[in-house]
Amino acid sequence: MKALLRDLGQMEYETCWKLQQELFDALLARKRSGSRDFGIRTEAKAVKADEVAVGEKAAGEKAAGQVTVKESAAGERTAGEKTAGEKTAERIAEGKVAAERVGHAGRMAAVKETTATEKTAAESVPGEKNTAERAFASTLQADCIRLADPHDRELVGDVLLVEHPPVYTLGKSGHAENLLVSRDALEAAGAKFFHIDRGGDITFHGPGQLVCYPILDLECLGIGLRDYIQALEEAVIRTVAQFGISAGRIPGASGVWIDPENRRPRKICAIGVRSSRYVTMHGFALNVTTDLNWFSRINPCGFTDRGVASIAAETGTTPSMEEVKRLVVKFLSDELNVEIYK
């Protein structure tokens, strides 16, 4: 199995969310198209089986010398009439055409969704050039077309890497009171705020933080959502271990934690995932050189008795973001048993 790697650099949260949605919708379209295509192939096989049974019956009757009046009449049919075999062949051909139309419709839908979303994103930020979006628009459009193809089951999705400008996001099950300052105060500090459709509570994204959004078909990978989240956590645990940081899990609290057994553990990586029909979006945010003061405006992930951490704060060094990306991709590939490539 393979997944495409797309490093988006620095990108506005809203723009990136729309790109995620395009890929997510393309994978869902493929699943729907694949189901219909399977139904068409099954029907064609049934029709073929009927044809064989009819042929065998006719052959048996003729071998016994049982030429009936009905067969004689069939032999005198007009030029405009068709044999059962000819009708069956037409039905099978129609099935193949329908299957091709299903695949084509899925691909065209993905292209139309991509174009519409690009236009919306461009209009939503008047005056801005959206350079990063334009740079990846054609690449991601091609990805959507591939992901929507019901016959390309080797490709299980995309993995997006990105850094966002300062932004706070509140999950669908979150609580607004975990935002400790007003929206005006956030805007004055240069940050934005969004309600989003992932699980979890409130968190922060900003410079120096590596955000990873895997948009994957877990059914193709043969794993469930719980195993998937554990794979994300394990990839991060192995990544920070390369910098001498011992991290782990806390039962009932997703993410990756430092000193998870202590009274005040520190979260170094937040995880929030959305899934539909085993297709995922959103992902995890690993603090690399993040300014942790941004977290003072919220109860991170809804906790009031736990802290936050970064690789830089824990080690007293300034790790290379490119090195962290390389390690994350390597260990994510290992844990999901999928080749992640550019």
C-alpha positions in Angstrom: 0.0 0.0 0.0 1.1 3.5 -0.7 0.3 7.1 0.4 1.3 10.4 -1.2 3.4 12.8 0.9 2.6 16.5 0.4 4.7 19.1 2.4 2.6 22.3 2.3 5.1 24.5 4.2 3.3 27.3 5.9 -0.4 27.7 5.2 -3.5 29.3 6.7 -5.6 26.9 8.7 -8.8 27.5 6.7 -7.1 27.0 3.4 -5.5 23.8 4.5 -8.8 22.5 5.9 -10.4 23.0 2.5 -7.6 21.0 0.8 -8.1 18.2 3.4 -11.8 18.2 2.6 -11.1 17.8 -1.1 -8.9 14.7 -0.6 -11.4 13.3 2.0 -14.3 13.7 -0.4 -12.3 12.1 -3.2 -11.6 9.0 -1.1 -15.3 8.8 -0.1 -16.3 9.1 -3.7 -14.0 6.1 -4.5 -15.6 4.0 -1.9 -19.1 4.8 -3.2 -18.0 4.2 -6.8 -16.3 1.0 -5.9 -19.4 -0.4 -4.3 -21.6 0.4 -7.3 -18.9 -1.1 -9.6 -18.9 -4.3 -7.5 -22.7 -4.5 -7.9 -22.4 -4.2 -11.7 -19.8 -6.8 -11.9 -21.8 -9.2 -9.8 -24.9 -8.7 -12.0 -22.8 -9.3 -15.1 -21.5 -12.6 -13.6 -25.1 -13.7 -12.8 -26.3 -12.9 -16.3 -23.4 -14.9 -17.7 -24.2 -17.8 -15.5 -27.8 -17.7 -16.7 -26.6 -17.7 -20.3 -24.4 -20.8 -19.6 -27.3 -22.6 -18.0 -29.6 -21.8 -20.9 -27.0 -23.0 -23.4 -26.4 -26.2 -21.5 -30.2 -26.9 -21.4 -30.6 -26.3 -25.1 -27.6 -28.5 -25.9 -29.1 -31.3 -23.9 -32.4 -31.0 -25.6 -30.8 -31.1 -29.0 -28.6 -34.1 -28.1 -31.7 -36.0 -27.2 -33.3 -35.2 -30.5 -36.0 -33.1 -28.8 -36.4 -30.3 -31.3 -39.6 -28.6 -30.2 -42.1 -26.5 -32.1 -40.9 -23.5 -30.0 -37.3 -24.0 -31.2 -38.5 -24.2 -34.8 -40.4 -21.0 -34.3 -37.3 -19.4 -32.8 -35.4 -20.5 -35.9 -37.9 -18.6 -38.1 -37.6 -15.4 -36.1 -37.6 -12.1 -38.0 -34.4 -10.1 -38.7 -35.4 -7.6 -36.0 -35.5 -10.2 -33.2 -32.4 -11.1 -31.0 -31.3 -14.4 -29.5 -31.0 -14.8 -25.7 -27.2 -14.8 -26.2 -27.2 -11.6 -28.1 -29.4 -9.9 -25.4 -27.1 -11.2 -22.7 -24.0 -9.9 -24.5 -25.7 -6.5 -24.7 -26.5 -6.5 -21.0 -22.9 -7.4 -20.1 -21.6 -4.6 -22.4 -24.1 -2.2 -20.8 -22.7 -3.2 -17.3 -19.2 -2.5 -18.4 -20.2 0.9 -19.8 -22.0 1.7 -16.5 -19.0 0.8 -14.5 -16.8 3.1 -16.6 -19.4 5.8 -16.1 -19.3 5.3 -12.3 -15.5 5.7 -12.3 -15.6 8.7 -14.6 -18.3 10.4 -12.6 -16.3 10.0 -9.4 -13.2 11.5 -11.1 -15.1 14.4 -12.6 -16.8 15.1 -9.2 -13.4 15.3 -7.6 -12.2 17.7 -10.2 -15.3 19.9 -9.8 -15.0 19.9 -6.0 -11.4 20.9 -6.2 -12.1 23.8 -8.6 -14.9 25.0 -6.5 -12.9 24.9 -3.3 -9.9 26.6 -4.8 -12.3 29.5 -5.9 -13.8 29.7 -2.4 -10.5 29.7 -0.7 -9.2 32.5 -3.0 -12.3 34.6 -2.4 -12.3 34.1 1.4 -9.0 36.0 1.8 -9.4 39.1 -0.3 -6.1 40.7 -1.4 -3.9 37.8 -0.4 -2.1 35.9 -3.1 -2.5 32.4 -1.5 0.9 31.5 -2.9 1.1 28.1 -1.1 -2.4 27.1 -2.3 -1.6 28.0 -5.9 1.6 26.1 -5.7 -0.1 22.9 -4.7 -3.5 23.3 -6.4 -2.6 21.4 -9.5 -0.8 18.7 -7.6 -3.7 18.2 -5.2 -6.2 18.2 -8.0 -4.2 15.3 -9.6 -4.2 13.5 -6.2 -8.0 13.9 -6.0 -8.5 12.4 -9.4 -6.3 9.4 -8.5 -8.0 8.9 -5.1 -11.4 9.0 -6.7 -10.5 6.2 -9.1 -12.3 3.0 -7.9 -9.7 0.8 -9.7 -6.6 2.3 -8.0 -6.7 0.5 -4.6 -3.0 0.5 -4.1 -3.1 4.2 -3.2 -4.7 4.6 0.2 -4.5 8.4 0.6 -2.4 11.5 1.2 -0.3 12.6 4.2 -0.1 16.4 4.5 2.6 18.2 6.6 2.1 21.8 7.4 2.8 24.7 9.8 0.0 27.1 10.5 0.0 30.8 11.6 -1.4 31.2 15.1 -4.9 29.7 15.4 -7.1 28.1 18.0 -9.4 25.3 17.1 -12.3 23.9 19.1 -13.5 20.3 18.3 -17.2 19.4 18.0 -17.2 17.8 21.5 -15.3 20.7 23.1 -16.3 23.4 25.6 -16.1 27.1 24.8 -15.2 27.9 28.4 -11.8 26.3 27.8 -11.0 29.4 25.8 -9.8 31.7 28.7 -9.8 35.0 26.8 -12.1 36.8 24.5 -12.1 36.5 20.7 -11.1 40.1 20.5 -8.1 39.4 22.7 -7.1 36.5 20.3 -7.3 38.7 17.3 -5.3 41.4 19.1 -2.6 38.8 19.7 -2.6 37.9 16.0 -4.5 34.6 16.3 -7.6 33.2 14.7 -10.3 30.9 16.1 -12.4 28.1 14.4 -15.0 25.6 15.4 -14.2 22.4 13.5 -15.5 18.9 13.0 -12.8 16.8 14.6 -13.0 15.1 18.0 -11.4 16.6 21.1 -11.5 20.0 22.8 -9.6 23.2 22.2 -6.0 23.3 21.0 -3.5 25.7 19.5 -1.6 25.5 16.1 1.2 27.9 15.3 4.8 28.4 14.1 7.3 25.8 15.2 4.6 23.1 15.4 4.5 20.2 12.9 0.9 19.4 12.0 0.3 16.1 10.2 -3.0 15.4 8.4 -3.2 11.8 7.1 -6.2 11.4 4.8 -6.3 7.7 4.5 -8.7 4.8 3.8 -8.3 2.6 6.9 -10.3 -0.2 5.3 -7.6 -0.5 2.7 -5.0 -0.6 5.5 -7.0 -3.3 7.3 -7.1 -1.4 10.7 -9.8 0.2 12.8 -9.9 3.8 14.2 -8.6 2.8 17.7 -5.5 1.0 16.1 -5.0 4.0 13.8 -4.9 6.5 16.7 -2.4 4.3 18.5 -0.3 4.1 15.4 -0.2 7.9 15.3 0.8 8.1 18.9 3.5 5.5 18.5 5.0 7.3 15.5 5.3 10.4 17.6 6.7 8.5 20.7 9.4 7.0 18.4 10.1 10.4 16.9 10.7 12.3 20.1 12.8 9.4 21.4 15.3 10.3 18.8 15.9 13.5 20.7 16.3 11.8 24.0 12.7 12.4 25.2 10.9 9.5 26.9 7.1 9.9 26.2 4.0 7.7 26.5 0.3 7.6 26.8 -2.4 8.3 29.4 -5.4 6.0 29.4 -8.5 7.9 28.4 -6.5 10.9 27.1 -5.4 10.8 23.5 -2.1 12.3 22.5 1.5 11.9 23.5 2.6 12.9 27.0 5.8 13.4 28.9 6.0 12.1 32.5 2.5 10.5 32.1 2.7 8.9 35.5 3.4 12.2 37.4 0.8 14.4 38.9 1.2 17.1 36.2 2.1 15.4 32.9 3.0 17.5 29.9 1.4 17.1 26.5 3.9 17.3 23.6 1.5 16.2 20.9 -2.3 16.6 20.5 -4.3 14.2 18.4 -7.8 14.8 17.0 -9.3 12.8 14.2 -12.5 12.7 12.1 -13.6 9.6 10.2 -16.4 8.6 7.9 -16.7 5.1 6.4 -13.1 4.5 7.7 -11.7 7.5 5.8 -9.8 9.9 8.1 -9.0 13.6 8.2 -7.3 15.9 10.7 -4.5 14.3 12.6 -1.9 15.4 15.1 0.2 18.4 16.1 3.7 18.0 17.5 5.3 20.9 19.3 8.8 21.2 18.0 10.0 24.8 18.7 6.5 26.2 19.5 6.2 29.2 21.7 4.3 27.5 24.6 3.0 30.9 25.9 0.2 30.6 23.3 -1.3 27.8 25.4 -1.8 30.1 28.4 -4.9 31.4 26.7 -6.7 28.0 26.8 -7.1 24.9 28.9 -5.2 22.7 26.4 -7.5 19.8 25.2 -9.8 20.8 28.1 -7.4 19.9 30.9 -6.7 22.3 33.8 -4.2 20.2 35.7 -1.8 19.3 32.9 0.9 21.2 31.1 2.3 21.4 27.6 5.8 20.7 26.2 7.9 20.9 23.1 11.0 19.2 21.8 12.9 22.4 22.2 11.8 23.1 25.8 12.5 19.5 26.9 16.0 19.3 25.3 17.2 22.9 25.5 18.1 22.7 21.8 16.6 23.9 18.5 15.8 20.8 16.5 15.5 21.0 12.7 11.9 21.0 11.5 13.1 19.1 8.4 14.6 16.4 10.5 11.5 16.1 12.6 9.4 15.7 9.4 11.7 13.0 8.1 11.4 11.0 11.3 7.6 11.4 11.6 7.2 10.2 8.0 9.5 7.2 8.6 7.9 6.0 11.8 4.4 6.7 10.5 5.2 4.6 7.5 6.4 1.8 9.8 3.4 1.9 12.2 0.8 1.9 9.4 2.7 -0.5 7.2 2.3 1.8 4.2 4.9 3.4 1.9 4.7 7.2 2.1 6.3 8.9 -0.8 6.5 12.2 -2.7 
